[in-house]
Amino acid sequence: MDPDTFLTTLYVLVDDCCRALPAVRRRGPAPALTRSEAVTLALYGQWARFGSERDFYRYADRRLRGAFPRLPDRSQVNRQIRHERDTIVAVGHAVAERLGAEVEYEVLDTTAAPVRNAKRGGAGWLGGQAALGRSSRLGWYDGFAVLIAARPDGVITGHGFGSGNAKDQTLAETFFAARRAADPRLPSVGRASGEPYVADSGFIGARRHADWAQAYGARVLCPPYRSAAKNWPPALRRWLGGLRQVIETVNGKLVQHFRLDRDRPHSLDGFAARLAAKVALHNACCWLNRLLGRPTLAFADLLGW
């Protein structure tokens, strides 16, 4: 698909989703972009073809003026995108619901989102919020740990994030609690399906699993440590690993196609808006692939840049 056709299709999808959302009353003059235009630009700008927000704005200023004639300067675009963060989250959830497959289980995992070079001195833009963590993919990194929940077909149903040194179990407990309470402060977590979560050993703990099931209705399946007295047989571990494979693919899409490793946000709300846009774009690409009769997660050749 050529980029212009993709952008038009994306705008129509986003506009349909935004029309179903309640209108937001604003104080002061109306923004230069409509809500649908701002969300479309937020999603489209996450492709890895653009090296940064600055690179995407240059592209939009040069190539997209015909579609967005009222495109303001870059700082105004970024400010409006941050302001529409909850709308972007709602669009991502709405697209996931349009894909509408029955959920047998959800796969839960964390992935690293670096925001600066871990070897640099000083606190950086997000000092006190981002932190030094360790990832099997990156080693030591300075940034956030992103928690993703996905369906077996690869559609993302919810996400959240914490500092890079946050434990998987801590992130998961907050995620389950926010889903159970439908906390409006954390809309990105989505809604619980009532089906079990499949996870890796980062979420281990029989007593913790029992507490989560009782308090939040969240049933978590993950293998015990190999040294545990009641270990799982190898065949059961392989079976669970096969169920989990989709989340590795999803995390790879966020990194390779939507530059999760390369963003350098200056504010927490900016990072949250970008992450929500990556998730929403991921689900939009899944929807478009399904519409075209292609494999759901075939992103590499979806656009002919």
MARTITOR-637579 format. One line per 3 residues: number of its first residue (from 1); for each residue x, y, z of N, C-alpha, C. Coordinates in steps of 0.05 Angstrom, whole numbers, plus 5000, padded with zeros to 4 digits. Atoms other than C-alpha are relative to their C-alpha. Example, Ala and Ser with C-alpha at 12.3 -4.5 7.8 and 13.67 -1.06 7.14 Angstrom:
1> 5018 4976 5000 5246 4910 5156 5018 5024 5000; 4984 4976 4999 5273 4979 5143 4985 5022 5014
This chain:
1> 5017 4976 5000 5000 5000 5000 5018 5025 5000; 4984 4976 5000 5027 5069 4984 4993 5017 5025; 5005 4985 4975 5034 5118 5043 4976 5017 5000
4> 5023 4982 5001 4980 5166 5019 4974 4984 5005; 5024 5017 4996 4928 5110 5015 4998 4991 5029; 5000 5009 4972 4949 5084 5083 4991 5023 5018
7> 5007 4977 4983 4944 5154 5113 4970 5006 4999; 5029 4995 5004 4874 5164 5084 4983 4979 5015; 5014 5021 4986 4851 5096 5110 5002 5003 5030
10> 4996 4996 4971 4881 5110 5178 4983 5023 5010; 5016 4978 4991 4846 5177 5182 4970 4993 5002; 5028 5008 4999 4778 5147 5165 4995 4982 5024
13> 5003 5017 4977 4788 5093 5218 5000 5016 5026; 4998 4983 4976 4810 5144 5270 4975 5018 5004; 5023 4982 4999 4753 5192 5253 4975 4985 5009
16> 5022 5016 4991 4702 5136 5260 5001 4994 5030; 4997 5006 4971 4730 5118 5329 4995 5026 5016; 5003 4975 4985 4732 5191 5351 4971 5010 5001
19> 5028 4992 5001 4660 5204 5330 4984 4985 5021; 5014 5016 4980 4639 5149 5378 5007 5008 5029; 4991 4991 4973 4675 5183 5437 4985 5025 5008
22> 5013 4975 4991 4643 5237 5479 5016 5024 4993; 4986 4975 5007 4660 5308 5458 5013 5011 5025; 4984 4988 4978 4712 5344 5501 4997 5030 4998
25> 5003 4970 4999 4697 5416 5521 5027 5012 5007; 4974 4987 4996 4758 5461 5517 4995 5029 5007; 5000 4972 4995 4772 5529 5544 5020 5014 4982
28> 4982 4985 5017 4803 5582 5500 4994 4994 4971; 5004 5004 5029 4810 5583 5424 5002 4971 4991; 4999 5027 5011 4799 5521 5383 5028 4994 4990
31> 4974 5007 5011 4863 5483 5365 5000 5000 4970; 4997 4999 5030 4890 5485 5294 4990 4974 4988; 5007 5026 5011 4879 5411 5284 4975 4989 5014
34> 5022 5014 4987 4815 5372 5297 5011 4977 5016; 4992 5023 4984 4817 5314 5346 5009 4977 4982; 4994 5023 5018 4817 5263 5289 5027 5005 4986
37> 4975 4993 5014 4873 5300 5253 5024 4996 5018; 4978 5002 4981 4917 5304 5315 5007 4971 5006; 4996 5028 4994 4907 5230 5331 5012 4986 4976
40> 4989 5013 5024 4921 5209 5259 5029 5007 4997; 4972 4993 5002 4986 5248 5258 5016 4987 5022; 4986 5013 4978 5005 5219 5326 5007 4971 4992
43> 4996 5028 5008 4996 5148 5299 5019 4998 4977; 4983 5002 5024 5027 5159 5231 5029 5006 5005; 4973 4992 4994 5088 5191 5260 5017 4980 5016
46> 4986 5020 4985 5107 5128 5299 5016 4980 4983; 4985 5019 5017 5133 5090 5239 5030 5004 5002; 4971 4999 4997 5207 5074 5244 5013 5013 4976
49> 4990 4985 5023 5216 5106 5175 5008 5028 5008; 4993 4974 4990 5218 5171 5214 5018 4997 5024; 4981 5004 4979 5278 5177 5259 4993 5013 5026
52> 5007 4986 4976 5246 5224 5309 4975 5017 4994; 5022 4982 5004 5188 5272 5320 5007 5023 4981; 4990 4978 5017 5229 5327 5287 5000 4991 4971
55> 4998 5011 5027 5241 5283 5226 4971 4997 4989; 5028 5003 5010 5166 5267 5221 4988 5027 4994; 5012 4974 5005 5147 5340 5226 5011 5012 4973
58> 4989 4991 5026 5194 5357 5168 4986 4986 4977; 5014 5016 5021 5161 5302 5127 4971 5011 4997; 5027 4990 5001 5091 5327 5146 4998 5028 4988
61> 5000 4973 5011 5108 5399 5130 5005 5001 4970; 4993 5001 5029 5136 5379 5062 4979 4985 4984; 5016 5018 5016 5088 5324 5041 4971 4999 5007
64> 5027 5004 4990 5024 5327 5082 4983 5025 5002; 5015 4975 4998 5002 5399 5076 4973 4999 4985; 5025 5003 5015 4949 5379 5025 4979 4987 5017
67> 5019 5014 4983 4917 5332 5076 4994 5015 5026; 5003 4986 4975 4928 5377 5136 5008 5030 4995; 4993 4973 5008 4925 5449 5110 5005 5019 5024
70> 4997 4982 4976 4922 5479 5181 5022 4990 5018; 4979 5011 4983 4984 5442 5206 5016 5023 5013; 4986 4979 4986 5014 5488 5259 5030 4993 5003
73> 4971 5006 4996 5087 5491 5281 5003 4975 5018; 4995 5026 4988 5119 5430 5312 4993 5000 5030; 5006 5000 4971 5112 5451 5385 4970 4999 5005
76> 5029 5001 4997 5037 5462 5376 4989 4972 4994; 5008 5027 5006 5029 5394 5343 5006 4981 5023; 4993 5018 4978 5066 5359 5399 4983 5006 5025
79> 5016 4993 4977 5027 5397 5452 4972 4989 4997; 5027 5010 5004 4960 5378 5421 5000 4970 5001; 4999 5029 4998 4982 5305 5414 5001 4991 5029
82> 4999 5007 4971 5000 5303 5488 4973 5004 5013; 5026 4995 4989 4933 5334 5504 4979 4979 4993; 5018 5020 5010 4898 5280 5464 5008 4971 5008
85> 4989 5027 4993 4933 5222 5499 4977 4980 5006; 5022 5018 4994 4868 5193 5527 4984 4992 4976; 5014 5006 5025 4835 5198 5459 5016 4979 4984
88> 4983 5020 5015 4894 5160 5428 4996 4972 5013; 5004 5025 4986 4886 5106 5482 4973 4988 4992; 5027 5010 5006 4811 5101 5468 4999 4990 4971
91> 4999 5009 5028 4824 5095 5393 5013 4972 4998; 4987 5026 5000 4872 5037 5406 4982 4978 5010; 5019 5020 4989 4820 5001 5448 4977 4995 4980
94> 5022 5003 5019 4765 5015 5397 5008 4983 4976; 4991 5016 5022 4806 4985 5341 5003 4971 5008; 4998 5028 4990 4821 4923 5383 4972 4987 5002
97> 5027 5011 4998 4746 4915 5395 4989 4994 4972; 5009 5005 5027 4733 4920 5320 5011 4973 4989; 4988 5025 5009 4780 4861 5309 4985 4976 5013
100> 5020 5017 4988 4733 4824 5357 5003 4970 5001; 4998 5029 4997 4761 4754 5363 4995 4992 5029; 5004 5009 4973 4742 4713 5423 5027 4995 5014
103> 4975 5001 4986 4795 4715 5476 5001 4975 5017; 4997 5024 4984 4817 4647 5504 5019 5005 5023; 4981 4993 4980 4874 4677 5543 5014 5026 4990
106> 4983 4977 5007 4919 4739 5544 5028 4994 5008; 4972 5004 4995 4994 4739 5542 5011 5026 5012; 4990 4977 4985 5030 4786 5591 5030 5000 5000
109> 4971 4999 5000 5101 4810 5586 5009 5029 5003; 4988 4973 4999 5147 4870 5598 5022 5002 4979; 4978 4995 5018 5196 4901 5550 5012 5027 5007
112> 4986 4976 4992 5247 4956 5557 4995 5023 4980; 5003 4976 5017 5236 5027 5531 5021 5021 5009; 4979 4981 4992 5302 5066 5537 4993 5029 4991
115> 5006 4972 5007 5296 5142 5538 5026 5017 4998; 4975 4986 5003 5370 5161 5540 5022 4979 5002; 4977 5017 4998 5440 5131 5538 5006 4995 5029
118> 4996 5007 4972 5450 5093 5603 5028 5008 5010; 4973 4993 4991 5524 5112 5604 5005 5030 5004; 4997 4971 4997 5512 5187 5604 4996 5008 5029
121> 5003 4990 4973 5519 5225 5669 4977 5019 5002; 5022 4981 4996 5466 5270 5700 4973 4985 5001; 5027 5011 4996 5392 5260 5711 4985 4998 4974
124> 5015 5001 5025 5368 5274 5640 4973 5014 5002; 5026 4986 5000 5300 5301 5621 4980 4987 5019; 5020 5014 4984 5262 5248 5660 5012 4990 5026
127> 4987 5008 4975 5305 5245 5723 4979 4997 5022; 5020 5005 4979 5266 5215 5781 4976 4985 4990; 5023 5015 5012 5216 5182 5733 5010 4975 4985
130> 4986 5022 5013 5258 5139 5686 5021 4990 5020; 4980 5011 4982 5308 5093 5721 5017 4979 4985; 4982 5020 5011 5365 5045 5707 4988 4972 5005
133> 5011 5027 4998 5338 4975 5692 5017 4981 4983; 4986 5020 5015 5362 4911 5661 4981 4984 4983; 5016 5015 5019 5334 4877 5600 5016 4979 4987
136> 4986 5022 5014 5352 4811 5567 5006 5008 4972; 4995 4991 5028 5348 4847 5500 5022 5022 4999; 4982 4977 5001 5388 4910 5517 5023 5000 5020
139> 4982 4997 4978 5427 4895 5580 4991 5023 5018; 5007 4977 4984 5429 4956 5625 4990 5023 4983; 5011 4978 5015 5386 5013 5601 4988 5020 5019
142> 5013 4979 4984 5358 5079 5627 4973 5007 4987; 5026 4994 5012 5284 5086 5616 4977 4988 5016; 5024 5010 4988 5218 5052 5629 4996 4970 4993
145> 5008 5027 5006 5192 4981 5634 4970 5001 4991; 5027 4999 5011 5130 4973 5590 4987 4973 5002; 5015 5025 4997 5078 4921 5607 4979 4999 4978
148> 5018 5004 5022 5038 4894 5548 4983 4975 5005; 5018 5023 5001 4977 4848 5547 4989 4998 4972; 5008 5005 5028 4960 4817 5480 4983 4975 4997
151> 5016 5023 5006 4910 4768 5451 5017 4980 4984; 4984 5019 5015 4934 4704 5417 5005 5008 4970; 4995 4992 5027 4926 4738 5349 5019 5024 4998
154> 4981 4978 5000 4974 4794 5369 4989 5027 5005; 5013 4974 4995 4924 4850 5382 5005 5007 5029; 4994 4991 4972 4944 4891 5443 4974 5009 5013
157> 5025 4993 4985 4888 4896 5495 5005 5019 5022; 4995 4981 4978 4923 4939 5547 5030 5003 5003; 4972 4996 4995 4989 4969 5567 5003 5020 5024
160> 4992 4981 4979 5023 5008 5623 5030 5001 5001; 4970 4999 4997 5093 5027 5644 5007 5010 5027; 4988 4990 4975 5136 5041 5704 5029 5005 4996
163> 4972 4995 5003 5207 5060 5718 5015 4974 4993; 4984 5023 5010 5261 5015 5689 5007 4979 5021; 4993 5019 4979 5277 4983 5756 4976 4988 5014
166> 5024 5012 4988 5205 4964 5771 4999 4970 4995; 5003 5029 5003 5192 4890 5783 4976 4993 4983; 5023 5009 5016 5147 4853 5735 4975 4995 5017
169> 5023 5006 4984 5103 4830 5792 4986 5026 5010; 5012 4975 4991 5093 4902 5817 4984 5013 4977; 5015 4989 5023 5073 4926 5747 4975 4984 4995
172> 5024 5017 5005 5026 4867 5739 4978 5005 5021; 5021 4996 4979 4991 4879 5806 4986 5027 4995; 5013 4975 5006 4979 4952 5789 4982 4998 4975
175> 5016 5004 5024 4954 4931 5720 4974 4986 5006; 5024 5015 4993 4905 4880 5749 4981 5017 5016; 5016 4983 4983 4881 4929 5802 4985 5021 4984
178> 5013 4979 5016 4868 4984 5751 4979 4988 4982; 5021 5012 5016 4830 4936 5706 4976 4993 5017; 5022 5008 4983 4788 4911 5763 4983 5024 5008
181> 5014 4976 4991 4771 4981 5787 4991 5018 4978; 5005 4982 5023 4765 5011 5717 5009 5029 5007; 4989 4974 4990 4809 5068 5743 5002 5019 4977
184> 4999 4981 5022 4798 5129 5698 5028 5013 4997; 4973 4988 5002 4869 5152 5714 5019 4982 4984; 4983 5019 5015 4897 5090 5678 4983 4987 4978
187> 5017 5012 5021 4854 5081 5616 5015 4980 4982; 4985 5017 5019 4910 5047 5578 4999 4970 5006; 5000 5028 4992 4903 4982 5617 4978 4984 4986
190> 5022 5014 5013 4838 4965 5581 4982 4985 5020; 5019 5015 4984 4785 4917 5606 5009 4971 5002; 4993 5028 4996 4796 4848 5635 4980 4983 4984
193> 5017 5019 5016 4770 4791 5591 4988 4978 5018; 5008 5022 4983 4761 4744 5650 5014 4974 4995; 4985 5024 5007 4807 4694 5617 5028 5001 5013
196> 4974 5000 4986 4875 4673 5646 5022 5015 4984; 4976 4987 5012 4941 4709 5633 5022 4980 4999; 4977 5017 5003 5000 4670 5606 5025 5018 5002
199> 4977 4983 4995 5066 4698 5631 5026 4983 5003; 4974 5014 4996 5140 4680 5639 5007 5001 5030; 4992 5003 4972 5179 4669 5703 5005 5026 5014
202> 4998 4974 4987 5186 4744 5715 4976 5006 5018; 5025 4996 4985 5115 4740 5744 4995 4977 5020; 5002 5024 4984 5129 4679 5787 4991 5006 5029
205> 5008 4998 4972 5100 4667 5857 4973 4988 5005; 5026 5013 4995 5046 4618 5878 4982 5016 5019; 5017 4984 4981 5023 4660 5937 4990 5025 4987
208> 5008 4975 5014 5023 4723 5895 4977 4994 4980; 5021 5008 5019 4981 4687 5842 4973 4996 5014; 5025 5004 4985 4931 4666 5894 4988 5026 5009
211> 5009 4973 4991 4926 4738 5920 4987 5014 4976; 5010 4986 5024 4916 4765 5849 4973 4988 4992; 5025 5013 5007 4861 4714 5835 4978 5008 5018
214> 5021 4994 4980 4824 4730 5899 4993 5030 4999; 5005 4972 4999 4832 4806 5897 4990 5012 4974; 5005 4987 5025 4828 4821 5823 4987 4981 4979
217> 5011 5019 5019 4801 4758 5790 5019 4994 4977; 4980 5004 5021 4866 4752 5751 5015 4974 5005; 4986 5026 4998 4890 4681 5740 5025 5000 4982
220> 4974 4999 5014 4963 4678 5720 5013 4973 4998; 4986 5025 5005 4997 4618 5689 5029 5005 4992; 4972 4998 5008 5073 4617 5690 5015 4977 5013
223> 4986 5023 4990 5124 4562 5700 5016 5007 5026; 4983 4995 4976 5159 4555 5768 5029 4999 4992; 4971 5002 5005 5234 4560 5774 5007 4971 4995
226> 4992 5027 5006 5269 4499 5747 5010 4985 5024; 4990 5013 4975 5298 4486 5816 4978 4995 5020; 5023 5004 4981 5228 4484 5848 4995 4971 5005
229> 5006 5028 4992 5207 4422 5885 4979 4988 4982; 5021 5010 5017 5144 4416 5843 5004 5014 4972; 4994 4988 5026 5173 4431 5775 4981 4989 4978
232> 5016 5009 5022 5136 4426 5709 5016 4982 4981; 4986 5017 5020 5153 4372 5658 5008 5017 4976; 4991 4984 5024 5191 4397 5596 4979 5004 4979
235> 5021 4997 5021 5132 4384 5550 4981 5022 5008; 5018 4979 4991 5088 4430 5592 5013 5028 4997; 4985 4975 5003 5141 4484 5592 5000 5008 4970
238> 4999 4993 5029 5147 4480 5516 4972 5008 4990; 5027 4993 5008 5072 4483 5508 4993 5029 5008; 5005 4973 4990 5067 4546 5551 5018 5020 4984
241> 4983 4982 5015 5127 4576 5514 4988 5005 4972; 5013 4997 5025 5089 4565 5449 4978 5020 5001; 5022 4981 4997 5029 4604 5475 5011 5028 5004
244> 4988 4973 4995 5075 4661 5497 5014 5012 4976; 4983 4990 5022 5111 4667 5430 4988 5025 4987; 5012 4977 5013 5061 4718 5404 5009 5027 5013
247> 4993 4975 4987 5081 4770 5456 5029 5008 4993; 4973 4993 5009 5154 4766 5434 4998 5013 4972; 5004 4988 5027 5130 4781 5363 4988 5028 5003
250> 5012 4974 4996 5087 4839 5388 5021 5020 5010; 4978 4982 4990 5146 4869 5427 5019 5007 4978; 4982 4995 5023 5189 4861 5365 4989 5020 4981
253> 5012 4981 5017 5139 4900 5324 5003 5028 5011; 4998 4973 4987 5139 4958 5374 5029 5011 4998; 4972 4991 5001 5215 4960 5372 5009 5005 4971
256> 4990 4999 5027 5229 4947 5298 4985 5019 4982; 5016 4985 5018 5171 4981 5264 4990 5027 5011; 5011 4975 4988 5150 5035 5314 5020 5013 5019
259> 4977 4987 4987 5219 5055 5342 4997 5004 5031; 5002 4998 4971 5205 5040 5416 5028 5005 5013; 4973 4997 4988 5281 5038 5428 5012 5027 4994
262> 4986 4976 5010 5295 5105 5393 4988 5026 5008; 5012 4975 4991 5248 5156 5423 5016 5012 5023; 4986 4986 4978 5279 5208 5469 4981 5022 5011
265> 5020 4980 4990 5219 5242 5504 5012 5018 5021; 4991 4981 4980 5228 5303 5547 4981 5002 5024; 5020 4998 4978 5166 5294 5591 4986 4973 5003
268> 5013 5026 4995 5127 5237 5622 4974 4998 4983; 5024 5001 5016 5062 5256 5587 5007 4997 4970; 4992 5004 5028 5100 5259 5521 5007 4970 4995
271> 4994 5028 5003 5126 5188 5532 4974 4984 5000; 5025 5014 4999 5056 5164 5551 4984 5003 4974; 5015 4996 5025 5025 5195 5489 5013 4985 4977
274> 4986 5015 5021 5078 5165 5443 4995 4970 5003; 5005 5029 4996 5070 5096 5474 4972 4993 4992; 5027 5005 5007 4995 5100 5467 4996 5000 4970
277> 5001 4998 5029 5004 5120 5394 5012 4976 4986; 4988 5024 5012 5050 5061 5380 4981 4976 5003; 5019 5022 4995 4999 5013 5411 4976 5003 4981
280> 5023 4996 5017 4941 5044 5372 5008 4995 4970; 4991 5005 5027 4982 5042 5307 5003 4970 4995; 4997 5029 5002 4999 4969 5320 4973 4987 4995
283> 5027 5012 5004 4925 4952 5327 4988 5008 4973; 5011 4991 5026 4907 4994 5266 5012 4984 4977; 4987 5017 5021 4958 4955 5224 4989 4972 5000
286> 5013 5026 4998 4928 4890 5250 4973 5001 4986; 5027 4998 5013 4859 4914 5229 5002 5002 4970; 4997 4997 5029 4883 4935 5160 5009 4974 4987
289> 4992 5026 5010 4919 4869 5149 4977 4981 4998; 5023 5017 5000 4857 4832 5168 4980 5007 4978; 5018 4990 5021 4816 4876 5121 5010 4992 4972
292> 4988 5006 5027 4864 4861 5063 5004 4970 4997; 4996 5029 5003 4865 4786 5077 5029 4991 5004; 4972 5007 4995 4937 4787 5100 5004 4990 5028
295> 4995 5008 4972 4969 4756 5162 4999 5024 5018; 5005 4977 4982 4951 4799 5221 5025 5016 5007; 4976 4986 4991 5022 4816 5242 5021 5004 4978
298> 4982 4996 5023 5052 4824 5172 5003 5030 4995; 4997 4971 5002 5076 4896 5181 5023 5008 4981; 4975 4992 5014 5143 4894 5144 4994 5010 4972
301> 5005 4992 5027 5114 4899 5074 4972 5013 4997; 5027 4988 5001 5048 4934 5091 5001 5027 4984; 4997 4975 5015 5073 5002 5065 5023 4999 4981
304> 4978 4997 5020 5114 5015 5003 5011 5028 5001; 4989 4973 4997 5154 5075 5025 5016 5009 4974
